[in-house]
Structure formats: structure tokens, C-alpha cells
Amino acid sequence: MEVEVVFTRSASGAGAIERLIRSATESVVAALYRFNSPQLAAALKDARERGATVRVCLNNNDHYEENRNAQAALARMGIAFRLSQGRSGNGSKMHHKFLVIDGRTTATGSYNWTPESEARNYENLIVLRDPEVASAYAKEFEELWNEAQPPDPLFGS
């Protein structure tokens, strides 16, 4: 297994995630508590335009306006997404922050896909290049996806 560790104290979490997304040839799945990074949205759009299947599960509770903006952006880019909650349903959080690329590489950690995580917070990201680890995360994503709510018809997908 190849491991890469990123701390935002000295490196760009968004840069690491963007490189991973840009390397995708088959699929990108991401489970995200928060998402409002234009840089990472552009990378997802580019992956979809290159022919990779791109799907996102977003938390459906906190940061209401940010969440609605993320949904609108994903819909504009033609990226499939669903809205997820935590184990207790309404009021609980889908607090994951992970990404799986091509079923082989996983990125996870405290890093939210936000400008705040990039510029203001101390955050971490670990990249694991191992198909078995990716398979476990992909399975979790599929379970989230299957339990998640489709977006408001206003957004499509």
C-alpha cells in the first residue's frame, strides 16, 4: 500500500484532491459533509467531461445555504448527487469526508472541501493507494447512496 499524508499547515489539501480527481479515468465517488470549493467543483466537472462517472453524497442538514449552493452547482455541472443524513435520520450528520478514485485510491481525513479548510484551518488528508481499502470505502459510499434522498426536483439528478 502506498500512503501519502497531507497537513494543511504545509501543503494544499485541495491541490492533493484535485490531482487525484484529475487522474480519474473511470469513476469518482465522494461523500462530503461540506462542499463549496470552486477548485474541486471544476475538477469534478472536468472528470465527468472526460467520461468518468462522478457521484457525490452530500450531508443534508447543516450549512443550509451552502448545501443548496452545492446542489445547484452539481446540478449545473451534470453531476449526480444525493443527500444523506446520519444514523439517527433528521438532525444527525453524514459527517464523512472521503473520495474514491477508479476503485483503487482513497482520500480521507478531516479536510472538508471548503476554502476555509484550505486557508484557515489545520486539517489533514490521507491518501491510500490500495484496492482493498478503496473497496471498503466504495462499499460505504454505495450504502450511503442507496439510503440517501434524491435532490429536490429543482436541482434534478
ZIMO-V324364 format. One record per backbone hydrogen bond with DSSP energy under -0.5 kcal/mol. CO is the residue of the C=O (numbers start at 0). NH is the residue of the N-H. Records with the same first field share a line. If there is no record, write none. Layout:
# ZIMO-V324364
CO: NH  NH
This chain:
# ZIMO-V324364
1: 128
3: 126
5: 124
6: 9  10
10: 12
11: 15
12: 16
13: 17
14: 18
15: 19
16: 20
17: 21
18: 22
19: 22  23
20: 23
25: 52
26: 101
27: 54
28: 99
29: 31  56
30: 97
31: 58
33: 112
35: 37
36: 40
37: 41
38: 42
39: 43
40: 44
41: 45
42: 46
43: 47
44: 48
45: 49
46: 51
47: 50
52: 27
53: 79
54: 29
55: 57  81
56: 31
57: 83
62: 66
63: 67
64: 68
65: 69
66: 70
67: 71
68: 72
69: 73
70: 74
71: 75
72: 76
73: 77  78
74: 77
77: 79
79: 55
80: 150
81: 57
82: 148
83: 59
85: 88
88: 85  91
91: 85
92: 94
95: 32
96: 108
97: 30
98: 106
99: 28  101
100: 103  104
103: 129
104: 100
105: 127
106: 98
107: 125
111: 113
112: 35  36
113: 117
114: 118
115: 119  120
120: 122
122: 7
123: 109  110
124: 5
125: 107  127
126: 3  128
127: 105  129
128: 1
129: 133
130: 134
131: 135
132: 136
133: 137
134: 138
135: 139
136: 140
137: 141
138: 142
139: 143
140: 144
141: 145
142: 146
143: 147
148: 82
151: 154  155
